[in-house]
Amino acid sequence: MPKHESDALKNIKERNPTTERTTDSELRGWPAQRLNAMSFGSEMRKRLVVAFALLLAVSPAIAQAKCESGSSPDYNDIEAVMLKQDGCGGTQPPNPPTTFDCSTFYAVFWDSHSMELARTYFQYNLPGAVGTYNIGASLKQVQEVLREDDFFALSPPEVGVTDTTKSVLSVKRCAVITRIVIENGLEEPAVRRLFSDLRMVIEHSSKTKISATVTDFKETLLFDP
């Protein structure tokens, strides 16, 4: 036996503590075990290379917006959302309002090509909160609400009542603007849930006041024809 034994042979001896000699069968099995391990490692490397190549191939398709006629709307393609509320109940709501849900406000969320352009909230008449704010909620959060409440599947009937306040939700996806206008308090349950969830996102989000007054927000032109 050579003076300098390999680690592999030493390990074989350690697994046979009852003898100082390594059996011939173990010595013959060691090269085969090593070859099997090398083959397994080589196969795993091949699989990883193939998987990585496939990931690179499909990544552009995943990132690309599905803006084409005939395709199902993808909520990730939404680039701007605006919620505007004129109060609650009839056209003569409490003045000033006592709750956020009955206040007059609008909020805009706008991203373009992964660049955040606006997260702004405007409050007109809630005591102690009038002003213009940067809002902590993100467009991604709003997209999730729209997805969970199945926004693109909603098609509420027009009530046609003129003596009640309204709320308007505008969503811009690709070159299409989808808008839901509701008479507050008269909306169907699915639509009520959607507007309630969006109000909760806005109400409970962190806010940083940037002006004590409310100014017209030019980005609302995003939703004008």
C-alpha positions, 0 to 999 in steps of 0.5 A: 500500500502506498504511504500517501493514501488518497482521501477516498481510500481512507474513507473506505477504511473508515467505513470498515473499522474491523480491519486495517486492510481494504477489500478488493471488492471495495477497491474495484467499486470505488472507480465505478462510484466515482464515475457514477457521481461524475456522470450524475454531476454532468447530467445535472449541469446539462439540465441546468444549462437547458433550463437557463436557456429556456428561461432566457427564451421566454423572458421577453415574452413574459415581460412584453405587454399583451396589447393586441386585439383578441387577447384576454386583458392582462392586469399587469398591462394596466398603466394608469388608474384614477378613482374619483368620488363626489361624496356619498348618498344624495346630492346634498351629503353632509357638509363637511363629511364626517367620514372618508367614505363620504368625502370628495376626493380623487386618486391617480396611480400611473406607471409607464414602462416600469417607471413610476410617474404618479401616486397622488391623492387629492382630498377636497373636504374631509376636515383636517385632511384637505390637500394634495398628497403623495400616497404610499399605495402603488399601482401594483396594489391597485392592479391586485384589487382590480384582479381580485374583484374581476374588474374587466368582467364587470358590466353594471347596468346604468341606473340613470338617477340624477339626484345622487352623487357619483363615483368614477373608476377609470383604468387605462390599459394599452390604448383602451380606457375602461370606465365604470360610473356608479351612483353611490349607494345604488350599485350592484354588490360586485361593483360595490365591493370593488369600489369599497376595496379601492377606497380602503387601499387609499384610506389606509395608505401612508400619505405625505402632504405636498400642498395644503390646497387641492390643485387640478392634476394635469395627468387626469388628461390621461383618461380624456378622449 
